[in-house]
Amino acid sequence: MLGGLLSVLSAATFAFNNACTRRGVLNASVSQAMTITVPIGVPIFFVVALLSGHLGLVLGFSWRSVLWLAGAGVLHFVWGRYCNYRANKALGSNLSGPVQQSDLVISLGLAILVLGESLTPLRILGIALVVLGPALTWRADAAAGDKLARVTDQAETAAEGSDAPARPRFEPNFAEGYTFALLSGTGYGVSPVFIRMGLEHAGPGASVAGGLISYGAATLAIALILAWPGQFRHALSVNRNSAKWFVFSGILVCLSQMFRYMALALAPVTVVAPILRTSLIFRLVFSWLINHEHEVFSASVIAGSLISLFGAVVLALSADTVQTVLPLPDEVIRVLRWQWP
């Protein structure tokens, strides 16, 4: 159950991070967001590892574990995050979120094929509900995109005192947004398996040290990108208001990743990955509070999110837990304990 709770906390902070990023990219580029949100994770993870007494565990990982954790960092924090930010900038958080559920299929497939994890009837039902919820909102959300409130960047600038130049009103770019939402699923889908392989039997304490390795590898990748002519100068040109939101986003996503690494150290990918889908629900809350005029809100979005939440609850249950709560016949319990493969 602790792994499930940590997964929900990760989903909530990740959704808050998405809302902050969405606000920042209204007047800044995706590369500027990456330059701030990725490197900020290194000092945060370092301090947490130091204060918790787990910093020394960084040297205790085998070279294979280091490679898996470094690969997870580049896949998730560089490739996946870049594509996520591009989708967020093109569509907004609410519209891009349902499409990103493709990473769940990738994570679960690799967990079964590579890690030898299994599916149970409860997990199958939970996965179906988690995927069904966003799927129901896809078509309705695309139609609702045309009704998105058109608040100009000039009004945004005047309201928040930013010195960014006025730009045309925001309109969703569905082709770009859906493409990068699907591409982000590849990074977000593969990285949990890499993390699980790097942290296998290491315990939740080592997950902080593992996160430091992942963030270090991702920061090195960002440094190499900034070495490209003109990139560093462009990164420094970010306006102050967007930089503020990117700093908030960087801190929040660090907390999200700490919860995520700890959850993956305690629970199977087939449990953690689907529960992380509840970030869709938290996205609605934080998007309403922070980006109300730059997002799509509809009955289908809310209904789909509730279905996903119920699926996440089912995923966190075991046959023994169900038997304790409900006096089911032995035949039903035997069915619930079935595993595949």
C-alpha positions in Angstrom: 0.0 0.0 0.0 2.9 2.4 0.7 4.0 2.0 -2.9 0.5 3.0 -4.1 0.5 6.0 -1.8 3.8 7.2 -3.0 2.6 6.8 -6.6 -0.4 9.0 -5.9 1.8 11.7 -4.3 4.1 11.5 -7.4 1.0 11.9 -9.7 -0.2 15.0 -7.7 3.1 16.8 -7.7 3.7 15.9 -11.4 0.4 17.5 -12.3 1.2 20.7 -10.3 4.5 20.8 -12.2 2.7 20.5 -15.5 0.4 23.5 -14.6 3.5 25.6 -13.7 5.3 24.6 -16.9 2.2 25.4 -19.0 2.1 28.9 -17.5 5.8 29.4 -18.2 5.8 28.3 -21.8 3.1 30.8 -22.7 5.9 33.4 -23.1 9.1 31.2 -23.4 10.5 28.3 -25.4 10.6 24.7 -24.4 14.5 24.7 -24.5 14.5 27.5 -21.9 12.2 25.4 -19.7 14.5 22.4 -20.0 17.5 24.5 -19.1 16.0 25.4 -15.8 13.9 22.4 -14.8 16.4 19.6 -15.4 19.7 20.9 -13.7 17.7 22.1 -10.7 17.1 18.5 -9.8 20.8 17.8 -9.1 21.2 20.0 -6.0 17.8 19.1 -4.6 18.5 15.4 -4.8 22.0 15.9 -3.5 20.8 17.7 -0.4 18.0 15.2 0.3 20.4 12.3 -0.1 22.9 14.0 2.2 20.4 14.9 4.9 18.8 11.4 4.8 22.2 9.7 5.1 21.9 8.0 1.7 24.5 9.9 -0.3 27.1 7.2 0.2 24.8 4.7 -1.6 25.6 6.4 -4.9 28.9 4.6 -4.8 27.3 1.3 -3.9 25.5 0.8 -7.2 26.9 -1.7 -9.7 28.0 -0.3 -13.0 25.0 -2.0 -14.6 22.6 -0.3 -12.2 24.3 3.0 -12.9 23.8 2.5 -16.6 20.1 1.7 -16.1 19.6 4.7 -13.9 21.5 7.0 -16.2 19.6 5.8 -19.2 16.3 6.3 -17.3 17.4 9.9 -16.5 18.1 10.8 -20.2 15.0 9.0 -21.4 12.6 10.6 -18.9 14.1 14.0 -18.0 15.4 14.9 -21.4 13.5 13.1 -24.2 10.2 12.5 -22.4 10.2 15.9 -20.7 11.1 17.8 -23.9 8.3 16.1 -25.8 5.9 16.7 -22.9 6.7 20.4 -22.8 6.2 20.6 -26.6 2.8 18.9 -26.3 2.0 21.2 -23.4 2.9 24.3 -25.3 0.9 23.2 -28.4 -2.2 21.9 -26.7 -2.3 22.7 -23.0 -2.0 20.2 -20.2 -5.6 19.0 -20.2 -5.7 18.1 -23.9 -2.2 16.5 -24.1 -2.7 14.4 -21.0 -5.1 11.8 -22.4 -2.8 11.1 -25.4 0.2 10.5 -23.1 -1.4 7.4 -21.7 0.4 5.5 -24.4 3.3 5.3 -22.0 1.2 3.0 -19.8 1.0 0.3 -22.5 4.8 0.5 -23.1 5.6 0.3 -19.3 3.3 -2.7 -18.7 4.4 -4.6 -21.8 8.1 -4.2 -20.9 7.5 -5.0 -17.2 5.9 -8.4 -18.2 8.5 -9.2 -21.0 11.6 -7.9 -19.2 11.0 -7.9 -15.5 8.9 -11.1 -15.3 6.0 -9.3 -13.6 2.5 -10.7 -13.9 -1.0 -9.5 -14.5 -4.0 -10.4 -12.2 -7.7 -9.9 -12.9 -7.8 -6.8 -10.6 -4.8 -5.3 -12.4 -6.3 -6.0 -15.8 -9.6 -4.3 -14.7 -7.7 -1.4 -13.2 -5.6 -0.9 -16.3 -8.7 -1.1 -18.5 -10.4 1.6 -16.4 -7.3 3.8 -16.3 -6.9 3.7 -20.1 -10.7 4.0 -20.8 -11.1 7.2 -18.9 -8.8 9.3 -21.0 -9.9 7.6 -24.2 -13.5 8.7 -23.6 -12.3 12.3 -23.4 -10.1 12.4 -26.5 -12.7 13.3 -29.2 -14.8 15.5 -27.0 -11.7 17.4 -25.9 -10.5 18.0 -29.5 -13.9 19.5 -30.3 -13.8 21.6 -27.1 -10.4 23.0 -28.1 -12.2 25.3 -30.6 -14.0 26.9 -27.6 -10.9 27.5 -25.6 -10.8 31.0 -24.1 -8.7 33.2 -26.3 -6.7 35.4 -23.9 -3.9 37.3 -25.6 -0.4 37.2 -24.4 -0.5 40.9 -24.2 -3.2 40.7 -21.5 -1.1 38.0 -19.8 1.9 40.3 -19.9 0.0 43.3 -18.5 -1.5 41.2 -15.7 1.8 39.8 -14.5 4.2 42.6 -15.3 6.3 40.5 -17.7 8.5 42.3 -20.3 7.8 39.7 -23.0 6.5 41.0 -26.3 2.8 40.7 -27.2 2.0 37.6 -29.3 -1.1 36.4 -31.1 -3.9 34.7 -29.1 -3.3 31.0 -28.2 -4.9 28.4 -30.5 -4.3 24.7 -30.0 -2.0 23.0 -32.5 -3.4 19.5 -32.6 -1.0 18.0 -35.1 2.1 19.1 -33.2 0.6 18.5 -29.8 -0.7 15.0 -30.4 2.6 14.0 -32.1 4.8 15.1 -29.2 2.3 13.7 -26.6 2.7 10.3 -28.2 6.5 10.7 -28.4 6.7 11.6 -24.7 5.0 8.3 -24.0 8.1 6.5 -25.3 10.4 8.1 -22.8 7.9 8.0 -19.9 7.0 4.4 -20.8 10.4 2.9 -20.9 12.0 4.8 -18.0 10.1 3.0 -15.2 11.4 -0.3 -16.4 15.0 1.1 -16.4 14.5 2.5 -12.9 13.1 -0.8 -11.6 16.1 -2.7 -13.1 18.5 -0.1 -11.6 16.9 -0.2 -8.1 16.0 -3.9 -7.9 16.2 -5.0 -4.2 17.9 -1.7 -3.3 15.2 -0.4 -1.0 13.4 3.0 -0.8 16.5 4.8 0.7 18.6 4.0 -2.3 16.0 5.4 -4.6 17.1 9.0 -3.7 20.7 8.1 -4.6 19.4 6.5 -7.8 17.5 9.7 -8.6 20.6 11.7 -8.2 22.4 9.5 -10.7 19.5 9.9 -13.2 19.4 13.7 -12.8 23.1 13.9 -13.1 23.1 12.0 -16.4 20.2 14.2 -17.7 22.0 17.4 -16.7 25.1 16.3 -18.5 23.0 15.8 -21.6 21.5 19.3 -21.2 25.0 20.7 -20.8 26.0 19.1 -24.1 23.0 20.6 -25.8 23.8 24.1 -24.4 27.3 23.8 -25.9 25.7 24.0 -29.4 26.2 27.5 -30.8 23.6 30.0 -29.7 21.8 27.6 -27.3 23.3 29.0 -24.1 22.6 32.6 -25.1 19.0 31.7 -25.9 18.6 30.0 -22.5 19.8 33.1 -20.7 17.3 35.3 -22.6 14.2 33.8 -20.8 12.0 36.4 -19.3 11.7 36.7 -15.5 8.1 35.7 -15.2 8.6 32.5 -17.2 11.8 31.7 -15.2 9.8 31.9 -12.0 7.3 29.4 -13.2 10.0 27.1 -14.5 11.8 27.2 -11.1 8.5 26.2 -9.4 8.1 23.4 -12.0 11.6 22.2 -11.4 11.2 21.9 -7.7 7.8 20.2 -8.0 8.9 17.7 -10.6 11.9 16.8 -8.3 9.5 15.9 -5.5 7.4 14.0 -8.0 10.4 12.0 -9.1 11.5 11.2 -5.5 8.1 9.8 -4.8 8.2 7.9 -8.1 11.6 6.3 -7.5 10.6 5.3 -4.0 7.4 3.8 -5.3 9.2 1.8 -7.9 11.7 0.5 -5.3 8.7 -0.9 -3.3 6.1 -1.9 -5.8 5.9 -3.5 -9.3 5.8 -1.4 -12.4 2.4 -3.0 -13.2 1.1 -1.2 -10.1 3.0 2.0 -10.0 2.7 3.0 -13.7 -1.1 2.8 -13.9 -1.5 4.7 -10.6 0.6 7.5 -11.9 -2.2 8.1 -14.4 -4.2 9.8 -11.7 -2.2 12.8 -12.5 -5.0 13.6 -15.0 -7.3 14.3 -12.1 -4.8 16.5 -10.4 -4.1 18.3 -13.7 -7.7 19.4 -13.8 -7.5 20.9 -10.3 -4.2 22.7 -10.8 -5.0 23.8 -14.4 -8.3 25.4 -13.1 -6.4 27.2 -10.4 -3.4 28.4 -12.4 -4.3 28.2 -16.1 -8.1 28.5 -16.2 -8.2 30.6 -19.4 -5.6 28.5 -21.2 -7.1 25.1 -20.8 -10.1 23.0 -21.9 -12.6 22.0 -19.3 -15.6 19.8 -20.1 -17.9 17.2 -18.6 -16.0 14.5 -20.6 -12.7 15.5 -19.0 -14.1 15.2 -15.5 -15.9 11.9 -16.2 -12.8 10.4 -17.8 -10.7 11.4 -14.9 -13.0 9.9 -12.3 -13.0 6.6 -14.2 -9.2 6.7 -14.2 -9.2 7.3 -10.5 -11.4 4.3 -9.8 -9.1 2.2 -12.0 -6.1 3.4 -9.9 -7.9 2.3 -6.7 -8.6 -1.1 -8.2 -4.9 -1.5 -9.1 -3.8 -0.9 -5.6 -6.0 -3.7 -4.3 -4.9 -7.3 -3.8 -7.1 -10.4 -3.6 -6.4 -10.6 0.1 -7.5 -7.0 0.6 -10.7 -7.6 -1.3 -11.4 -10.8 0.7 -11.0 -8.8 4.0 -13.4 -6.1 2.9 -16.0 -8.2 1.0 -17.1 -11.7 2.0 -16.7 -13.2 -1.5 -17.1 -16.9 -2.3 -13.9 -18.9 -2.4 -14.4 -19.5 -6.2 -14.3 -15.7 -6.8 -11.2 -15.3 -4.7 -9.4 -18.0 -6.6 -10.2 -16.2 -9.8 -8.9 -12.9 -8.4 -5.6 -14.7 -7.5 -5.1 -15.9 -11.0 -1.8 -14.6 -12.6 -0.5 -14.2 -16.1 2.0 -15.2 -17.3 
